[in-house]
Amino acid sequence: MSTKELDIINQGPKRYEFSSLFDGARFYLLFEYNDRNDTWYLTLKDTDREVIVQGIPLLTNIDNLISRYVIDDIFLTGDILVADSQQNKRDPSFENFGDEVSAFYTSIIS
C-alpha cells in the first residue's frame, strides 16, 4: 500500500486545477472553495479532461470519498482521503487546507 500527498495550495486561489499520476494514470483535479459554507469541492477529470465526478465535498476521515461515485471501476486500486494532521477531525477550510488538513491518494498497489 502506498500513499501520496496531493499538491494542495494553502490559502491560494479559490479555484485551481492540477494533474497527478494515480497508479500510472493521469487525472486532473479541480478544487473549488465555497465561501458560503466554508467547504472545498473536488471535480475529478480523466486524461482528456472529461469530468468523471463533480462537486464532491472534501470532508475529513471519510472512506471511499471518490470510489463511491466512480463508474467503470476507475478507482479500484485506490482512493482519495482528506485528513487532519492535528487529529482534530477538522474539515478543510480556506485557512487550513494544504496546511494542517491535506488530501492524499492511497493506493493498494505498492
N, C-alpha and C positions, 0 to 999 in steps of 0.2 A: 504494500500500500504506500502511495506517495501523496504528498500534499504540496501545493504550490500557492503562495500568496499572490493575489491579483494586484495589479498596479493601480491602486486607488489613490486619487489625488485629494489630500486633506485640505479642506476649505478652498478649493479651486473653483473652476466653473461649475455651475449648477446643472449643466448638461454636457456630457463628453462621451466619446467613444474610443475604444482601442481594441486591438486584436490580441488574441492569446492562443497558444497551442495547448489543446487538451488531448492528451494521448495521441499526439501526432496529427491531429486535425485542427485546422484553424477556424476559430469562431470570433465573431465581433460582439463586443459587449457595450451596450449603450446604457449609461447611468444617467438618470434624471431625478433631480431633487424637487420635491413639492413643499413649498414654504407653508402652505396652509395646514398640513398635517405633520410637518417635520419628518418626512419619510423619503427615503431613496427608493427608486423603482428601477428594475432591470429589464432591458429588452435584449434577447439573445438572437443573433443572426448567424447564418451559415457563411461559407466562403464567398458566396455571391451576394452577400449582404441582404439575403431574403430573411424575413422575420420567421423565427422558429417559435418563440414565445415572447409575449409582450406584456409590460406593465406588472411585473411580479414585485410585490413589496419585499424589500430586503429587511428581514427580521432575524434576530439572533436565535441560535440554538434550535432551528427548525430543520429536521431531517427531510431529505428529498425535496429541497427547495425548488430545484429545476426539474428533476426527473419525474415528479408527479404530473407535470404538464406536457412533457415532451412526447411527441408522437414518433413512430417508426424507430423506437429504441436507440435514439441518438446518444443518450447518456447512460447506456448500460454499464460503462466502465468507470463512472464517477459522477460527482455532483458538486454543486456549489454550496458552501456553508458560510454563514456570517457568524463571527464570534467576537466576544468582548474579552480583550486580553486581561482586563482587571477582574474578570469573573463576576461582574455585577449584572450580567444579562441585559445590558442596555442595548436598545436597538440603535442602528446607525442614525446619527443626526448630521446636520451640516458641519457642526463643530468637531465631532469625534470620528467620523467615517474616514478611514485611512490612517488613523492615529491609534486610539485605544480600541476602536472597533474596526475590523477589517473583514475582507472576503477571501475565501480560499477555494481552490479547486482540489478536491480529494478524489484520487483515482485508486481503483483496486489493482491496477497494473503497476508494477514496480519500475 
